[in-house]
Amino acid sequence: MAEQGTTLPDRMEWCARHLRMIAFPVEPQLTAEQNWWAELTGSQPEATLRKPQKREDSGTFQGVALTVEVDPFRVKWTVAPRIDADNFPDEFPTLGRAFERRDWLIDVMGRWLTDCPPIKRLAFAANLLQFVDSREEAYSRLNKYLLSVEVDPDSSDFMYRVNRRRESQTGIEGLRINRLCTWAAAKLSFGLYAVSQGTGESQNVSIKEDQNACVLELDVNTVPDFPGPQLPKDTLLQIYTELVDVGLETAELGDCR
């Protein structure tokens, strides 16, 4: 268990595996006439998927992989590392330092929020990693971030999940925020696979060495019982900015009330 005053790792140790904005429209958008990916990026998507219950557009934007998925309930924007099979990375792929992505993420997602359909809930989700040299070091670092539990470096299969709800600081009456966080240690591996067109079977072509990491899964969202029929249109970017900052605050300060 971490003690008050414990020195935490530098916040720049956190790398982003992926970052997301999830919007819950008042009305389903699956069949709506829209071309959001192209409108946001100024170019056409590289891949498009159309199914009865899912629509997806994806492609490269400013050096990252950007995807928008639409289902009957949500619109989900995901930012992830772009993987080049011809120039396969030597290290586990990430978006780089999570805190350095803050302003970029808010700017890009703000382009969609300024002209999006009415939204009743909004969320910021992320998978953050701190790479370490061993499993024991991963558990020792987790112990520094968690004030409420004791993390034994000799233990295994540890996962701690908690939701600490707070009032929004936007000044919107009745708006509260869920801070759902999952802390864990993991051994990560990644590789390149080849798929046979004839059989559909995959074969490992290149597997990189396992890497140990502390993992923080963030799901910071507006509560579903917000009293209004929708979030105020002119405050959506302000709300999303707060969600991002609340998530990054957790990464920097640990599991604090």
C-alpha positions in Angstrom: 0.0 0.0 0.0 1.4 3.4 -1.0 1.9 5.9 1.8 1.0 9.6 1.6 4.0 11.5 0.3 5.3 8.6 -1.8 7.3 9.8 -4.7 5.5 8.7 -7.9 7.2 8.0 -11.3 7.3 11.0 -13.6 4.0 11.3 -15.5 5.9 11.2 -18.8 6.5 7.5 -18.1 3.0 6.8 -19.2 2.7 5.9 -22.9 -0.7 5.6 -24.7 -1.6 2.3 -26.3 -4.8 3.9 -27.6 -7.0 6.9 -26.9 -10.8 7.2 -27.5 -13.7 9.4 -27.4 -17.1 7.7 -27.1 -20.3 9.6 -27.7 -23.8 8.3 -27.0 -26.2 10.1 -29.4 -29.8 10.9 -28.5 -30.9 9.3 -31.7 -29.2 6.3 -33.4 -26.7 7.3 -36.1 -26.1 4.0 -37.8 -28.2 4.8 -40.9 -27.6 8.6 -40.8 -26.2 10.2 -44.0 -22.7 11.3 -42.9 -19.0 11.1 -43.9 -17.5 12.0 -40.6 -14.0 10.5 -41.1 -13.5 12.4 -44.4 -15.0 15.6 -43.0 -12.7 15.5 -39.9 -9.5 14.6 -41.8 -10.0 16.2 -45.2 -9.3 12.9 -47.0 -11.1 9.7 -47.7 -10.8 6.7 -45.4 -8.4 3.9 -46.4 -10.8 1.1 -45.3 -14.6 1.1 -44.9 -16.8 -1.6 -43.3 -20.6 -1.8 -43.6 -22.7 -4.3 -41.7 -26.3 -4.2 -40.5 -25.3 -3.2 -37.0 -22.0 -1.6 -37.5 -20.3 1.0 -39.7 -16.6 1.7 -39.6 -14.2 4.0 -41.4 -10.4 4.0 -40.8 -7.2 5.3 -42.2 -4.0 7.2 -41.5 -4.2 10.7 -40.1 -1.2 12.8 -39.0 0.9 9.7 -38.6 -1.6 7.6 -36.5 -4.4 5.2 -37.2 -7.8 6.9 -36.8 -11.0 4.9 -36.7 -14.6 5.9 -36.3 -17.1 3.1 -35.4 -20.9 3.6 -35.4 -23.3 1.1 -33.9 -27.0 1.6 -32.8 -25.9 3.1 -29.5 -22.5 4.8 -29.8 -20.1 6.7 -32.0 -16.5 5.7 -31.1 -13.4 7.5 -32.3 -10.1 5.6 -31.7 -6.6 6.8 -32.1 -3.9 4.0 -32.2 -0.4 3.6 -33.4 0.0 3.1 -37.2 1.8 -0.2 -37.9 3.8 -0.5 -41.1 4.3 -4.1 -42.0 7.3 -3.2 -44.2 9.0 -1.3 -41.4 8.0 -3.4 -38.4 8.8 -1.7 -35.0 11.4 -3.1 -32.6 9.4 -2.0 -29.5 5.8 -2.4 -28.5 3.9 0.2 -30.6 2.4 3.1 -28.7 1.3 6.7 -29.5 4.2 8.0 -27.4 3.8 9.9 -24.2 0.2 10.2 -23.2 0.5 13.6 -21.7 2.0 15.0 -24.9 -1.0 13.8 -26.8 -3.5 15.8 -24.7 -3.8 19.0 -26.7 -3.7 17.1 -30.0 -6.5 14.7 -29.0 -8.7 17.5 -27.7 -8.2 19.5 -30.9 -9.0 16.6 -33.2 -12.0 15.4 -31.3 -13.2 19.0 -31.0 -13.6 19.2 -34.7 -16.3 16.5 -34.6 -17.9 17.8 -31.4 -18.6 21.3 -33.0 -20.9 19.8 -35.6 -22.1 16.4 -34.2 -25.6 15.1 -33.5 -27.2 15.7 -30.1 -25.3 13.8 -27.5 -26.6 12.4 -24.2 -23.4 11.0 -22.8 -19.7 11.4 -23.5 -16.6 9.4 -22.5 -12.8 9.4 -22.6 -11.2 6.0 -22.7 -7.5 5.1 -22.8 -5.1 2.3 -22.3 -1.9 3.6 -20.7 1.4 1.7 -20.2 4.5 2.1 -18.2 7.3 -0.2 -19.4 9.5 -1.8 -16.7 12.2 -4.3 -16.6 10.5 -7.1 -14.6 7.2 -8.3 -13.2 8.4 -7.4 -9.7 9.1 -3.8 -10.7 5.6 -3.6 -12.3 4.0 -4.6 -9.0 6.2 -2.3 -7.0 5.2 0.6 -9.2 1.5 -0.3 -8.9 1.9 -0.2 -5.1 3.0 3.4 -5.3 -0.2 4.5 -7.2 -2.7 2.6 -5.0 -3.4 4.0 -1.6 -6.2 1.6 -0.8 -4.6 -1.8 -1.4 -1.4 -3.6 -0.7 0.4 -4.9 -3.8 2.8 -7.7 -3.0 5.7 -7.7 -5.6 5.7 -11.5 -5.2 2.1 -11.9 -6.1 0.6 -12.5 -9.6 -2.6 -12.0 -11.6 -3.3 -8.7 -9.8 -6.1 -6.4 -11.1 -7.7 -3.5 -9.2 -10.8 -1.8 -10.5 -12.6 1.1 -8.9 -15.0 3.9 -9.8 -14.7 7.1 -8.0 -17.6 9.4 -9.0 -17.2 13.2 -8.7 -19.1 16.3 -9.6 -18.2 18.0 -12.9 -16.4 21.3 -12.7 -18.0 22.6 -15.8 -20.8 24.3 -13.9 -23.5 22.2 -15.7 -26.2 21.5 -13.1 -26.6 17.8 -12.3 -23.6 16.7 -14.3 -21.4 14.0 -12.6 -18.5 12.0 -13.8 -17.6 8.4 -13.4 -13.9 7.7 -13.0 -13.6 4.0 -13.8 -10.0 2.9 -13.6 -8.4 -0.6 -13.8 -4.9 -1.1 -12.6 -2.9 -4.2 -13.6 0.5 -5.6 -14.4 1.0 -7.4 -17.7 3.6 -9.0 -20.0 3.1 -7.7 -23.5 4.2 -9.3 -26.8 3.5 -8.4 -30.4 4.2 -9.8 -33.7 3.6 -9.9 -37.4 1.2 -12.6 -38.8 0.7 -13.9 -42.3 -2.7 -15.2 -43.3 -3.1 -17.7 -46.1 -5.8 -16.7 -48.6 -6.6 -20.3 -49.4 -7.1 -21.6 -45.8 -7.5 -18.4 -43.7 -4.9 -19.8 -41.3 -2.4 -17.4 -39.7 1.3 -18.0 -39.3 3.7 -16.2 -37.0 6.2 -14.3 -39.1 7.9 -12.2 -36.5 7.3 -12.2 -32.7 9.1 -9.6 -30.6 10.4 -10.1 -27.1 7.9 -9.8 -24.2 7.8 -6.5 -22.3 6.6 -6.0 -18.7 4.4 -3.1 -18.0 2.1 -1.4 -15.5 -1.3 -1.0 -17.2 -4.0 1.7 -16.5 -7.3 1.4 -18.3 -9.4 4.6 -18.1 -13.1 5.0 -18.7 -14.0 8.5 -17.6 -17.6 9.3 -18.6 -20.6 11.4 -17.8 -23.1 9.4 -15.7 -26.2 8.0 -17.5 -28.7 9.7 -15.1 -27.9 13.2 -16.2 -31.3 15.0 -15.8 -31.4 16.7 -19.2 -32.4 14.9 -22.5 -29.0 15.8 -23.9 -25.7 17.5 -22.9 -25.6 21.2 -23.8 -24.3 21.5 -27.4 -22.0 24.4 -26.7 -20.3 22.7 -23.8 -19.4 19.3 -25.4 -15.8 20.2 -26.0 -15.5 21.6 -22.4 -17.0 18.4 -21.1 -14.6 16.2 -23.1 -11.6 18.3 -22.1 -12.6 17.8 -18.4 -12.9 14.0 -19.0 -9.5 13.8 -20.5 -7.9 15.9 -17.7 -9.6 13.8 -15.0 -8.2 10.7 -16.6 -4.7 12.1 -16.9 -4.9 13.4 -13.3 -5.5 9.8 -12.2 -2.5 8.6 -14.2 -0.3 11.3 -12.6 -1.5 11.1 -9.0 -2.8 7.5 -8.7 -6.0 6.2 -7.1 -6.9 9.3 -5.2 -10.3 10.4 -3.9 
